[in-house]
Amino acid sequence: MTDLSVANNASKTGFDVAAVRRDFPILSQQVNGKPLVYLDNGASAQKPQAVLDAMDRYYREMHSNVHRGAHTLGDRATTAFEGARETVRNFLNAESTRQIIWTRGTTEAINLVANGLAPRLKEGDEILVSHMEHHANIVPWQMVAERTGAKLVPIQVQPNGELDLESFNSLLGERTRVLAITHVSNVLGTVNPIAPLIEQAKARGVITVVDGAQAVPHFKPDVQALGCDFYAFSSHKLFGPTGIGVLYGKEQLLEEIPPYQGGGEMIERVSFERTTWNTLPYKFEAGTPAVAEAVGLGAAIDYLDGLDRPAMEAAENALLARANELVDTIPGMTVIGTAANKVPVLSFKIEGLHPSDIGTLLDQQGIAIRTGHHCAMPLMDFYGVPGTARASFAFYNTLEEVDQLFAGLRKIQRLFA
């Protein structure tokens, strides 16, 4: 990557991408003899040195189980662990850390909510989702629907990848009990108008669940402003470690729904006759938690908070704009998802080329993208494709890397021609 290209990137957006890239050790390597161009951030984003250092420091200086250790290391670990929870609370603008539940990721968080709400559902009730959902926000609801007799109802999507609001208005009705919807589509990049959807749902007493996995890497959600009952996201997409995620929930609902798992930590008192539950948030956190991962997630959020967020978002928008400009340079290329409001995700197909071939041949050039159905088979069916190629950008990507992606695609076309 040339100094000139990085300078051009900064001059257009005011964001110092060169300095940021130095914070991510993995980006400096070569893959297949080429400098790595990492464009698979929608699947899992890379980690800054600050996250690696925080987790290393935890294991070197304070590793212990949390909450009950009557010794110094236990106190240190608990302070770091609960400090990370406070960091997440602030990130989401939640009212209390009692509302912040550690999970293994978005998938477990949604399963927790779905299973917790199951006793409230009965035959004929409806669970409203959208046609653009990740499988993690479809399958758990299907499983609960099978148990309870409730019905899963999909909101339609327009051809440009925007949610069909007329479909939403027609489907939101007296039988709707849950609205479970993604904030940002992992395939399309579409940013859904969550706040007004939630407002309409709440007016009917509908419980609202938001999958924020693809939103949090690009902007900070405000759960109080959104008004949602539940909001879930994963650390590994937010430049933190794998194996940990977050469920935010309104306190009254968290008090009312039963625990998802039983075991240690989540109890107040256990006897062979009866068990009573711990207070929030521990009621939902059975067993030894992912302490180092929580610390890493807290460090990732602290790192992001140290960046110029408006400049960062402008830099990401510039990446998407450059990609859109170059689409016409690839004959037969079609972008799947052209919503007016979207994050920097480019899902596409190219006539005569299979997505898996595109991914493999780009990898030979050091360019990493994602191919396949992206855990969104109903959306693939809607567009009539078995899968797409997807380039998903982060703030540490450069305009030159966008150019390299399209140069790589042109090279593949010449090869097949």
N, C-alpha and C positions, 0 to 999 in steps of 0.2 A: 504494500500500500504506500503510495507516494505521499510526501509531506504536503504537496500542492493540493491533492485531493482532499486530505483532511482539513487543510486550511479553507478550501472552498466550502466544505461541509459546515465549518464553524461560521464562516462569513455569512452564509445564507440564513442561519438560524440563531446565531449567538450562543450555540451550545458547543463546548469544547470536547468533541468526541475523541480527540487524540488522548487527552488526559484521562478520560473515562476508560478507554480501551486498556490503558496501562494498569487499571485496577482489576482486570480480568485475566489472570495468567493463562487460561486455556486458549484464549484467542490468538496468542502469539505463536502457536505451533503450526506445523505443516501436516497436511493430510494428502497421501498419494503424491508426495513431492511438490505440492502446491500450498500456498498460504491458505489456512482455513478461512472459509467464508461461511459462517454459521447462521443459517436462515431457518432454523427449526425451533424458534423460541416459543411458539404456541404450544409445543409439546412439552418442552422443559427448557427454561432459561439458564444461562450460565451464572456462576457465582463469583462475586467480587472477593478480593483478598480479605476484606474486612470480615466476611462471613467465615472464611476458612480459618482466620486467626481467632475469631471468637469461639468457634467449636474446638479448635486445638487448645486454647487457653482453658476452656472448661474441663477437658479431659486431663490436662497437665496439672491444673491447680485446684480444682474444686469438685471433681467427680464424686458423687454420692447420691443415694436415693433422697428424695425430697420430702419435706413436711414433718417427718417424725424422728429424724436423726438428732440425738442429743449431743451433737459434737460440731466442731467448727466447720468441717467440710459440708456437713448436712445443711448448716445455716447458709453457707456460701452458695451451694447449689440451689437451695430454695429461693434465696434472694434473686439469683439470676433467672431462674425459671419463672417466678411470679413477676419479675421485672419485664420479661418478654411479653407476658400476658397484658401488662399495662401498656406496653408499646403497641400491641395489636389493638387494644381498646382505643387508644388515641388515634391510630391510623384509620379506624372505622368510624370514629366519633360516636362510639357506644357510650351509654350512660355509666356503666359499671363493669368492672372485671368479672362480676358474677354472670354476665351475659356472654362471656368469651369462653367457649369450650374447645379444648384441644382434641383434634381427631387425627386420623392418618392421612386425611386429604378431603377434597370435595366429595368424592364418592362415598366415603364413610359418613360424612356429615349429612348428606342427603338421605342415606339409608337410616341414620339415626332419627331424622325428622319423620320420614315416611313410616317407620315402625312405631314411633311415638304417637303419631296421629291415627294409626290404624284403628284403635278402639273408638274413635269418633266417627268412623265411616261405616256406612251400611249400604245395603243393596239399593241401587238407583242413584246414589250420590255420584257426583262427577268431579274428576280431577283434571283441571285444565293445564295443558302443557303447550309448547309450540312445536311446529314442524321442524324447527332448526335446533332442537335440543341435542346435546351430547347424550349418549346412551346412559350415562350416570344419572341423568335427570329424566329418564324414561323407564328403565328397567325396574328400579326400586318401587316406583309407583304402580307399574304393572303387577308386580308381585303382591303388593298390598291390595290392589284391586281384585286380584284372584281370591285372596283370603276373605275379603269383606263384601264382595258383590258390587263394589263401586266400578265406575267406568272411566277409562282414560280417554280424554277428548282433545284432539290436536287443533291448535289455532293454525290457520293457513299462512303461508308465506307468499309474497308477491315474487314475480320472476326476477326482479332486481335484488332480491334478498332481504327486503324490508318486511317486517311483520305486517300482515293484513289486518288493519284495525277494524275494518268492517266485520271480518270473521270473528275477531275478539269480541266485539260488541254483541254479535248475534249469539255467541256461544256462552258468554257469561250470563248465567241465569239462576233461577231459584234452586236448582239442584247442585250448583257449583259449591264445593266445599274447600277446595284447595286450588290455588294458582301457583304452579311451579314453572319458573321461566328463567332463561339465561339472560344475564345482563349484556353479554357480548358473545356472539356466535364464534365458535372455534373454527368453523369452516369459512364463513362469509365475512367475518370481521364486523358484522353489523352491530351497532350499539342500539339496543332496544330502548324505547321511551318508558323506562321502568316506573318512574314516579307517577305519571298519570294512570298507568295500568293498575298500579297498586292502589291508588286512590279510588278508582272505580270498584276494584275488588273489595276493598275494605268497607265501602259504602253498603255492600251486600253481606258483610260479615264473613267474607272469604279469607282463609288463612293464606298468607303469601310467602313463598319460598323462592329465593333468588340464588342462582348459580353464578357466582362472581369470579370463577376461576380465570376467565380470559379478560376480565375487566381490570383487576387489581394491578397487573403489570404496567398498565398504561395511564391510569388515573386513580385518585383516591376516592372511594365511595363514602358517602355520608349516610349511615344507616338511619339516623334520626330524620334527616331530610327526606330520604326515600320512603320512610314509614313502613318498611317491610317487617314481617314477623321473624323471618330467618334469612340469613345471608351466609353463604359458604364460599371458601376459597382454599387453594392449595399453596403451600410454601414454594414448591419447586418451580412454579411458574412466576413467582415473585422474587426470583433471584436468590432464593433461600434453598435449604437442603430438602431432599426427598423424605417421604415418610411421615410428614406432619402437615396438618391443615387446621382450619379454624371454622367453627360454627358460631355465628352470632345468633342469639335468639332473644326475643322479648322475655323479660323475667317471669311474668305471669304464666306464659305458656311453658317455659322451661320448668317451672314449679309443678305444673299440672301434668305434663306428659311423663310416662314411666321411664326408668333407665333403659338404655339400649343393651348394656352388658352388666353382668354381675361379677363381683370379686372383691379384691382389696381396694382401699381408698374411697370407693363410692358408697361406703356404708357408714352409718352412725353407730348402730349396735346390731350384733348378730347373735341369735340363739337358734336352737333347733325348731322352735315354734314360730319365730318371726324375725324378719330383718327390717330395720328402718334405714332410710337413705341419708347420706351426707348432705350438707348444704350445697348450694350452687357455688362454683361450677363443678365441684368434685363429684357430684351425683352422677355425672356422665363420663367420668374419667377413671374407669376401672383399671387396676394394675399399675405397674411401674410405667410412668410416662416417658415420652421421647424428650428427655431433658436437654441433651446437646442440640437436638434439632430445633427445639423451641428457642434456645439461645441463638442459634444460627438464623432463625426467622426474624427474631428481634433485631439482630445485627443487619440483616438485609433491609428491613424497614428503616433503620437508622441511616443506612447508607443512602437509600433513596431520598430520605428527608434532607440529606445534605446536598442534594443536587438542585439546580434551578429547574423546578418542575415545569413552568411555562415554556422555557427554552427546550427542555427535553421533549415535551409534547410537540413543539414546533418542528424539532428535528425528526421525530417519527412521522409527522405529517408530510415532511419534505421527502422522506424515503418512499412513502406510498405514492406521492405525486409523481416522482421520477419513474417509478415502476409503471404507473398508468400511462405515462407519456411514451414508454418504450413498447407497450403491448402491440401497437400497430407495426412495429418492426419485425414481428414474428408472424409470417403467414399462417393462417389457420388457428391462431391462438384465440381462445375465448375465456374471458374472466367469469368465474362463477361468484356472483355477489358484488353488485355495484351500488350498494346503498349510499345515500348522500352522507350519512354519518357512520363512519366505520373506523376501526383501528387498523394499523398497518399489516394487514393480512391479504395475501394475493393467492387465491385458489384458482386454478386454471386447468384447461385441457388444450391439447394441440392436436389438430387433425392428423391422423396417421401415426401417432405416437402413443404408446401405453404409458400411463403415469409411472409405473414401476421402472420402465426403461429410462424415462427421464431422470428419475431419482438416482438410479445406478450410474448413469453416464455423467451426471453432474458431480456425483461423489468422486469419480475418477479425476475430476478437475478441482477437487478440494472444496466443493460447494455442497453444503448439507441442507436438504429440504425434507419435507414429509410427503409421503404418497399413500394413497389408499382411500378408505371411506371415512377416516378420521373419527371413528366411533359415532358416526351420524348417518347410519344407513337409511333411515326414512328420508333424510334430506337428499341423499344421493338418488334415491328413487324418484323424488320430486323433480330433480333435474335430468333424470333419465341417463345417468352415468354410473358406472361401477365404482368410480373413485376419481379423485383429482390429484394433481400435484399442488403442493401448498408451500409458499414461501412466507414465513412469518417473521417480521422484523422487530428488533428491539433498539433502544436508544444508543447502543454501542455499535450498531451497524452504520455503514457509510454509504454515501451516494455512489462511490466507486464500486462497492460490493453489489449494489443494485445493477450497475452496468456490467459487472462480471457475470451476474446471473443471466442476463439477457445475451451476453456474448456466448456463454456456455450453451444456451438454448439454440442459438443460431448454429453453433458448431455441431450440435446433435442433429439438427435438421439437415445440414450438409452431409453428415455421415449417412443418414438414412436415405437421402436422395441419391 
